[in-house]
């Protein structure tokens, strides 16, 4: 009996200790986003949003080790309306994820009572760094870049700093949105600017966005500014990437099926916009679809037909896709390595030289894709949106 009473007392005391810890840490607002905005206006505070997902380890670590700390709670409770939001569940979470361009977890947003992001950060932070970051948000206040841009600030140094800030956080949607606004205000000249071009190159993905359409119309003029290889590669990455191919699928239960009608409309669009070598781009999309379905022999046969007169850039693109997507088929991978050999034998640039040799090596020495390790630059022919090359 005494042992049972002792265990009960211990349980109560431990529960009390946990609650005491919780009361000392960040106190989170229990309400909707709109209610949090109203509360922020009422109290004259900013909003702190912890953007998380259930599967995110660093998110759970912040909740367990940082949010309950007294020094963290003291600062955050005094200066912010604190809100936790699962970005992958519920209508509000998904809406806020899209509104604030959340691309990784945890993301920490400090938002003004007018709904503008004053400061954003990502990843696990120790207590001192977390508090210092919050202090920076308070100091920034209504001078955050999002609000300054929305209210019309257009100084070039500010604009490029704002874009660089978003690029550092891989906020591709935000960058693409800003670039399209600048295009509407300044026209095609932004495509000739080296810094804006770099941002466009690594972030633009919407083929129907005004700037993307203007880019296709201007592509030959841009050869002199950025080089033929870079311009043609951007057209290819806009219209014939894995990401593009995925938009052509429907999901029936758990099975993905290519929507042939949608694909034809997309192919007609390529032709209508007079893309250079649009037929090869269409075939590259079909090639990706075959690879995704595991139809490696058919994919290779399509490549042999489509690449008969291809230049080094196209050969390297197709070989790199094969290296990324062909699994457990060394014979096909070795055949695709020949495309790289042909590419390296043709006139090509340094980028093809460096990447081609790496792709050839991986196709010839492994039956599975190489995804890169520590220090790896990855594949520039399969760029990751929002990441600079």
N, C-alpha and C positions, 0 to 999 in steps of 0.2 A: 504493500500500500504506500509506504513512504517513498519507494522508488517511483511509483506512478505519479504521486503528488509532485515529486522533484522534477520529473520530466515535463509535467504540465506547467509548472512554474517557469521552467527553462524555455518552453515553447512560447509562453506569454511574453517573457522578457525579451526573447529574440524578435518576436513579432513587433513588440514595442520599439525595439532598437531599429528595425527596418523602417517602421513608420516615421521614427524620428529622423532617420537619414533622408527619407523622402521629403519630409517637411522642411529639411534644411536645404535641399537641392532645388532644382528648377521646378517651379509650379506651372504646370501646363494648363492652358485654357481649354475648357470642355465646351466647345461650341463650333459653329460653322465658320468658314472663312469670312463670310460677310459679317457675321457677328463679331469676329475678331477685329475686323476693320473698324467697325463702329466703336468697339471698346477702346481701340488704339486712339481714335479721334477724341473720345471722351476723356481719356487719361493723358493725352498729349504724348504718347509713346510710339515707338516703332514696333513692328511685329518681327519676332524671330520664328522661323519655320524650320523644324527638323524634318527634312525630306528623307524618308527611309523606305526600305522594303523588308519583308519578313525574312528573306534569305540572306540578308546582308550582315556579315560578321562584324565589320567595323561599326555598323549602326548599333548592334547589340552591345558592343564593347563601350560605346559612348554612353548608352543608357545605364550600363552596369557600373562603370567606373568614374565617369566624368559628370554626368547630369546630377547625381545625388550629392556632390560635394558642396559644403556650406559656402565656400568662397565663390563657387560658380553660381549657386542659387542666389546669393546676396546681390551679385551684379546683374544677373539676367532678370530677376524678379523686380528689381528697382527700375530697370530701363526698358523692358520689353513686355509686350503681351506674347507669351510663349505658346507656340502651336506645334503639335506633332502631326504629321500627315503621311500616311502610307500612300505612296505615289502609284501603286499598282493595284489598289483595291478601291472600289466605290467610285461613283461618278465624280465627286468633288476632287478626290486624289488625282484621277486621270486628267481632269480639267486643269488643275493647278500644275501638274507635270508639263502639260502642253503650254500653258500660259507662261511659265517661268523657265521653259527649256531645260528641264532637269534631265541630265544624261548619265549621271553616276550617283552612287550612294556611299555614305551619306552626303547629301548636299545641304549646306546651311545657308539660308536666305535671311537677310535683314531688309525688311520692306517698310517703306514709309506708310503713314496712314492714308496716303493717296494711292497706294498700291504699286509704287515704283520700287524696284530693287536698288537699295543703296550700296549693298555689298553682298558678294556671294563667295562661298568657299566650299571645299569638298575634302572628304577623307577624315580619318581619325586624327584628333588633336589632343595633346595633353592639356591639362587644366590651364596652365599659365598662357600657353599659346591661344587657347580658346577664348579666354577672357581678354587677351590683348586684341584678338580679332574682333571681338564684340565692341571693344572700346574704339577701334578704328571705324566700325559701322556707325557708332554714335557720333563720332567726330565728323564723319562724312555727311550724315543727315540727309538733307534735301539736295546735296551737291553730288549725288550719285550719278554715274554716267548715263544710266537709262533715263533718268528724269531730265537731265540736261539735254540729251538728244531729243527726247519727246517734245521738249519745250523750245526746240529750234536752234540749239547751239551747233555751229557748223565750222568752227575753227579746225583747220586741217590737222594740227597736232593733237587736238582733242579727239577728233574722229578716229585717227589711226591708233591712238592710245586705247580708245574704247574697243575697237576691233581686236587689238592685241590682247586686251583683258579677256574678251570672250574666247579668243583662240586658245589662250592659256588654260581655259576650262573646257575646251573642246565643244563650245556652244555653237555648233554649226548652224542651227536654225536661226539663232539670234544674228549671227554674222550675215547670213543670206538675206534676212529681213532688212537689216541696215543697208546693205549694198543695193537692194532694190529700191529703197527709199532714196538713196543718193542718186541712183540712175534716173529716177523720175524727176529729180531736182537739177541734176547736172548733165545728164545725157551720157553718151558713149565714152566720153573722155575718161571716166573712171576705169574703163577696161585697159587704158594705156598706162595707167599709173602702176608702177611695180608692186607697191604694197597692197593696193586694192586687188590687183590681179592675183597675187599670192593667196589672198583671202578667198577670192572667187574660185580659184583653182581647187582649194582644199575643202570648200564648204558648199558651193552651188550644186544642187541636186534636182531642183524642180525644173523640168524641161519647159514648163509653161509659164515660168516666172518671166516678167518683162525683160530683165537683164539677160537671162539665158537665151531668150529669143533674139535679142539685139546682138548678142555674142555670135550666134550662128550667122546672122546676116553680115557681120563685120569680120568674119574669121580670117579671110585672106589679107585684109589690111593689118591684122595683128601679127602676121608672120614677122614683119620687120621689127616689131617691138619685143615680142617674147620668143620668137623662133617657131619654125613650122612644126617641129616635133611637139613642143609644149601645147600648141594650139590644137593640133589634131588629136593629141592624147586627151585633152580636156573634152573635146567633142565626143570621143569614144567613151570616156568615163561618165559623161552625162547620159548617153543614150544606150550603151551596151555593156553595162556593168552587171555584176551579180545582183546588186540592189535593184536595178531596172527589171531584170528578169523575174525577180520575186513578185513584182507588182502584177504580173500576168497570170498568177495562180489564183484559183478559188479553192476553198477548203470544204470538202464534203466529208463530214464526220472528222476523222483524223487523216484522211487521204487528201493530198494536194493534187489538183488537176489543173492543167493549163487551160485557161479560157481562150479558145481559139479565136473567137470573135474580137475579144479585147486585144489579142496579139495582132490581129490583122489591122485593126484601127491604129495601133501603135506603129506598125510597119508603114502604113499609109502616111502617117505623120512624118516619119523620117524622109520619105520620098518627097512629100509636099514641101518640106523645109529645105530641100535640096542639100542634104548633108553630104559632105564629100565621102565617096565610097560607101553610100548608104546601104548598098546590097551586102557588102562585107559586114557592116554593123548588124544588119538583120541576121545574117548567118552566124555571127558571133553570139547573138542572143539565143538562137536555136542550139548552138554548141553548148552553151551554159545549161540549157534545159536538158539536153541529152546527158551531160555530165552529172547533173543533179539526180537524174533518174538512174544513174549507174549504167547507162548504155554506152560504155566506153568505146567499143568497136565502131559503133555508128558515129560517135563523136569524132573519133580519129579519122574515119572515112570522110566526114564532112570537112574536117580540117585540110586533108590532102587535096580535096577539090577546091575549097575556097582560097587556100593559100598558095596555089600554083604560081601566081605572079605577084605574091605579096612582098612588101618591103620589110626591112628588118624590124620596124616598130610593130607591125601586125603579127609577124611570126613570133616575136617575143611575148606579145600580149596573149596569144593563144596558148603558147607553151606554158606560160606562167599560170594561166587558168587551169590547164591540165595538171600541173604540178600541185596546185592547191586542192583540186577536187577529185583526182583519180586515187582510189584507195585499193590496196592489195591486188594490184595488177602491174607487176614489174614489166611485163612485155610491152604493154601499151605505153607505160611511162618512158621506156627506152626508145620507142618509136617517136614519141613527142619530143624527146631530147634532140632528135635530128632537126626539128624545126629551129631550135636554138642554134645549132651548128650552121644552118643555112643563114640565119640572121647575122651571125658573127662574121660570116664570109662576105656579107654585103656591106655597103657603106652604112655606117651607123655612128651614133654619138657615144660619149663616155658612159651615159646612164645605161644604155643597152649593153655596152661592153661589160660593165660591172655586174649588172643584174643578170644578164644572159649567162655568164659563166657560173653564177651561183645556182640559177635555175637548172642549167644543164647538169651540174654536179648532183643536185638533189634528185632529178629525174632518173639519172643513171645509177645511183647508189642506194636508193630506197624504194620500197614498194608502197610507201605511205607519204602523205604530205609533210613538209617541213614548215612548222609555224613560227620558228624563230625562238631564240633563247635570250638570256641576259645579254644586253648590248646589241641585239639584232636590230637592224633597221627595217626589217620586214620587206615586203615587195612593193616597190613604187608603182608597178603596173597593176596592182590591186590596192589602191590607196584606201585608207580608212578615213571616212568623212570626218572633218573637224580636226584632223591631225596633220600638221605640216610635214612635208617631205624634206 
